[in-house]
Amino acid sequence: MKRAFVLGLVLVAGLLYFAIPRAGSATSAPPSAASAAALERSEALATAVTSNRFSAGTAVPAATARAFADGLADDIPLPQGGTFDGIQWEAAGGEFSAAETRSVLQYNAMCQWVRAYRDGRETDVSGQILAAIPSWSSWRDSETAAVLSRAIGELVGGGGDSSAALLTQCDASHEREVRYAEAQGLDSSR
C-alpha cells in the first residue's frame, strides 16, 4: 500500500513536471519569428565583448546622438511595440560615446522587457530575455549586474522590494519617454 502511494506521488510529480511551463516560457507554443529574433539578439548581447564606458573614442554631441543611437540599436532586442524614440538624447546635452550610447539603449530595453513581463506580453520569450539581461555587455561583471539579477529574480519569482523598486523606476521612465516622444512627433514605446 505504501509503495503504491509513493509510486502514485512519483507519477503525479512527473506529470506535473511536463505539464507546468518552465521559467522563461509561460506557454508551450514556440516563439513567434519576432520573439525568436529578439531572443537571438539578447543572447548575442550576453556574449558580446563588454565595453569600457570610460575609454577614449568617438563621441557625438547630444544633438546628433539620436541618429548615432539608431545605428547601434539594431543589436538590442525590444518587445513588440517597443521603440527607443522616447530617449531624451537632445535634452541631455553633452556628448555620448558609443559605449555610453549602448548602455543607455540597453537600460531602456531592459525596462521595456521588465514591463512586458509584468504586463504578460511576449510570454514566449520575456522570461528568457530577463534572465539574460544581467549578462548583457553594458553591465556584465559590474555591481549593476548583481542588482539587476536580484530584482529580475524577484520579479520572475512573484515580487519583492527590489523588483518593486525596479518597476517603479521603469514605469516613471516610460511615462517621461512617452511624453517626450509624443512632443517630438516620434513613436512612443508600448
N, C-alpha and C positions, 0 to 999 in steps of 0.2 A: 504494500500500500504506500509506504513512504517512498519507495523507489519510483512508483508510478507518478506520485505527486511531484517529485523532483524532475522527472523526465518531462512532465507536463509544463513545469515552470521553464525549463530549458527551451522547450518548443515554443512557448509563448514569447519568451525573450528573443528568440531567433526571428520569429515572425515580426515582432515589433522593430527589430533592428533593420529589417528590409523594408518595412512599411513607413517608418518615420524618416522624413527628409534629413539629410546631413547638413551640418553647419555650412553656410555659404550657398545653399540651394534650398529655397523654400518650395520648389516644385521639382517633379521628376522629369519635366519636359526639357529637352535640350535647349540651350540658349539660342536666341534669335541671332541672325547674322550680325546685327549692330552690337548686341551684347557680347558676342564672341570676339568681335574686333576690339571692343573696349577691354575685355579680359586680356587679350594679347598685348595691348598697349600697356596695361597695368603690369603684366609680367615682365615686359621689356624694361619698364622703369625700375622694377625691383632688382634687375641685374645690370642696369646701366652704371657706368662709371660715375661715382659721386663727384659733384662739382665743388670747387673751392670758391665760396662766395667772396672771399677777400683777395682773390688773385687779380692781378692786373690784366686787362683785356679790353675788348671793345665795350664801350658804354654808349648808350644813346640817351638823348635828353627826353624828359617826360613827354614833350610834345609829339615825339615820334615813337614813343615806346609801344603804342598800340599796334602799329604796323610791324614793329620788331617782334612783339609777342605773338602776333598772328603767324609769323614764320616758325615759331617754336612750339606752338600749341598743338600741332597735328600729332605729336607724340604722346599727348596726355589725354587719357580717357575721361569722357564725361557721360553722365546718364543721358538718356534720350531727352531732348528738350533743353539740355544744358548749353550754356554759352559762356564765353569769357568777356562778353561785351560790357558787363557791369563793373569791371575793374576800373578804378578811377586813376588810370595812368596819368592823364593830363593834369589832374588836380594835385597829384602827389608832388610834382616839382622834382628838381634834381635830375640825376641820371640813373640809368639801370644797366647793369652788366647782364650778360647772357645768363650767368648763374643766378643772379637776383631775380631776373625775369622768370626763369624756370621755377624758382622757389615760390614766387607769388602765384604762378599758374597752378603748381601742384597743390598749394594750400587751398586755392579756390576750388579745384577739382575735388579735393578731399572733403570739403564742406558740402559740395553738391552730392557726393556719394553718401555721406552721413545722413543728409536729409532724405535722399532717395530711399535708403534702407529704412529709416524711421517711418516714412510715408508708405512703405510697401510697394515701391516702384522697382522695377528690374530685379525682381526676386530671384531670377535665374542666375544672376552673377554678382549682385551687390555685396553679398556677404563675402564672397571670394576676393573681390576687389578691396573691400575694407580690410581684410586680413593681410593683404599685400601692402597697403598704404604705408605703414611704418618702415617698410624696406625701400620705398621709392627713393630715388637718388638725391633729392634735396635734403632729406633729414636722416637717412640711414647712418648708423654709427654716431648718432648725436643724442643729447638728452631729450630732444623733441620726440624722437622715435619711441622712447620709453613712455613718455607722457601719452602719446597717441595710442600706443599699444594698450595701455591701461584703459583709456577712455573708450576705445573701439571694442575692447574685450567686454567692458561693462555694457555697452550698447547692445552688442550681439547677445550677451547673457541676460538681458532683461532690464538693465538700467543700473544706475548708481550715481554718486556725486560727480565723478569725473565725466561720465557721458552726459549728464545733465548740463554741466558747465560747457562742454563742447557744443552741444546742441544749441544752447542759448547764444553762444558766440557765433555759430554758423547761421542761426536764424537772423540775428541782428545784422550780420554782414550781408546776408541775402536781401534783407529789406533795403539797406543802403544801396546795394548794387541795382536792384530793380528800379528804384527812384532815379539813380544816375543814368542808367541805360535808357529809360523812357525819356528823360530830359534831353538826352543826346540824340534821340531818334534811333536808338540801337535796339536790338533784340535783347530782352531780359531772359535770364535762365528761369526754368520752371521751379 
